């Protein structure tokens, strides 16, 4: 009898184990739930990193004068907004404590802010400078008055050094702004990330084209597209085409610039560039799925890209990721 009981228990245990493994195997990793806070923070970090790299590259190679750098930074950032409610904006301050650009509060530009404190007496600007100068980048958390509610709220800002100018760039959010957001699946989070990054860069680049002549703007934009790379493996990049299919700037393959790829077909026979153009012309922006050569391994792989028109130009910008 005892042997029979042991056999039954063993059988039940094995059965339950198999059932658990079966359930685990059925879960699609791309559909696993990710808290909105995680998705939003990663996207904010990448957005700050991208714009910081863009400015540092332009200043390093093309703009040496400090006043011209300030003007370029204002053009590049002042009107750029991100997140669904457009609450995201950029700010820049110098290591000496002067505000250079503030997308939400332009009235503080040029002011000395090193001694600014929170309602609790915390020198948050000083802490941002320390984070940028000592760590290169990172989060600064503090309590501040949320202008939308008039109440104290926990604020988190991510800052990144722009070393060539002795500045730092940052962006932040209030904890109260993310309480009512649902979690994302993995696939939703990736789409959200690329949509946000492309839209932000599109706005910044549109302002450059609006405020500089065609030659200077073209040089600045190529510099930005060539050097901005993102994700942990630096596989993320931007590309710009005109609406006739000519490559204006390409972050992964600059050798394509100047070529017309309007009739390029992928491995499945899709006219990729025509599909991107059609998306922009009919909807203004959106996702397109196709096949493209992956520069990481040289293989042709399935890819998904988000594209949007660069306002005021005959161009569109995009970025995409390879399906895992």
PyMOL commands that set and color helices and strands:
alter all, ss='L'
color gray80, all
select helices_A, chain A and resi 2-26+29-31+36-61+66-77+106-108+124-135+163-165+175-178+186-211+214-227+254-256+272-283
alter helices_A, ss='H'
color red, helices_A
select strands_A, chain A and resi 33-34+91-94+99-102+137-146+151-162+167-174+184-185+239-242+247-250+285-293+300-309+315-322
alter strands_A, ss='S'
color yellow, strands_A
deselect
rebuild
show_as cartoon
